[in-house]
Amino acid sequence: MKKAILILMAAVLIFAAAAYATGDLTKTAEGAVKKIDAATKTLVIDSGGKDMTFICLPTVKLETLKVGDKVKVEYTELVGKLTASKVTVEK
């Protein structure tokens, strides 16, 4: 039984990694920057009245953002965590 569960978990991880690598899991969100925490590399935006908290990859330059900026966030969601790979300020 344990072996079957391990095989199933490995298959799910391989599928998730392949989907992530091809960009199939990438989503976008738009909203206003509500909070920036450079120490924990997190960003909170208000997207349609809903707060969304992202963990930012090193490719995201939080120092270029400020509270109130309208942004578009490209992110993936794995295990309930939102991970931002790109944040663009909307003009």
C-alpha positions in Angstrom: 0.0 0.0 0.0 2.8 2.4 0.9 4.6 1.7 -2.4 1.4 2.4 -4.4 1.0 5.8 -2.6 4.6 6.7 -3.2 4.3 5.8 -6.9 1.1 7.9 -7.2 2.7 10.9 -5.4 5.7 10.7 -7.7 3.5 10.6 -10.7 1.6 13.7 -9.5 4.8 15.6 -8.8 6.2 14.7 -12.3 3.0 15.9 -13.9 2.9 19.1 -11.9 6.6 19.8 -12.7 6.0 19.2 -16.4 2.9 21.4 -16.5 4.8 24.1 -14.6 7.7 23.9 -17.0 5.5 24.3 -20.0 3.6 27.2 -18.4 0.3 25.4 -18.2 -0.2 26.4 -14.6 0.5 30.1 -15.0 -2.3 32.4 -14.1 -2.7 36.2 -14.0 -4.2 38.5 -11.5 -4.7 42.3 -11.6 -5.1 44.7 -8.8 -3.7 47.4 -6.6 -0.6 46.8 -4.4 -1.7 46.7 -0.8 1.4 45.6 1.0 5.0 44.9 0.2 7.4 42.9 2.5 10.9 42.8 1.1 12.2 40.8 4.0 9.9 37.9 3.3 9.6 38.6 -0.5 5.8 38.8 -0.2 3.3 41.0 -2.1 -0.3 41.5 -1.3 -2.7 43.0 -3.9 -6.4 43.8 -3.8 -7.9 42.1 -6.8 -11.6 42.8 -7.2 -12.1 43.3 -3.4 -10.2 40.1 -2.6 -6.7 40.1 -1.0 -4.2 37.9 -2.8 -0.8 37.2 -1.1 2.1 36.1 -3.3 5.5 34.7 -2.5 7.8 36.4 -5.1 10.6 34.7 -7.0 13.9 36.5 -7.2 13.0 37.6 -10.7 10.4 40.0 -9.1 12.0 43.3 -8.1 9.8 44.4 -5.2 11.9 47.6 -4.7 10.4 49.0 -8.0 6.8 48.7 -6.6 4.9 51.0 -4.2 1.6 50.7 -2.4 -1.2 51.8 -4.7 0.4 50.7 -7.9 -1.9 49.0 -10.3 -0.2 45.7 -11.3 -0.6 42.5 -13.3 0.9 39.5 -11.6 1.8 36.2 -13.3 1.8 33.4 -10.8 1.4 29.7 -10.2 -0.6 28.0 -7.4 0.8 24.9 -5.9 -0.2 23.4 -2.6 -2.3 26.5 -1.9 0.6 28.9 -2.2 0.6 31.6 -4.9 4.1 32.2 -6.3 4.6 35.3 -8.4 7.1 35.0 -11.3 6.5 38.4 -12.9 4.9 41.6 -11.7 4.2 44.4 -14.2 3.0 47.9 -13.3 0.0 48.8 -15.4 -0.1 52.3 -16.8 
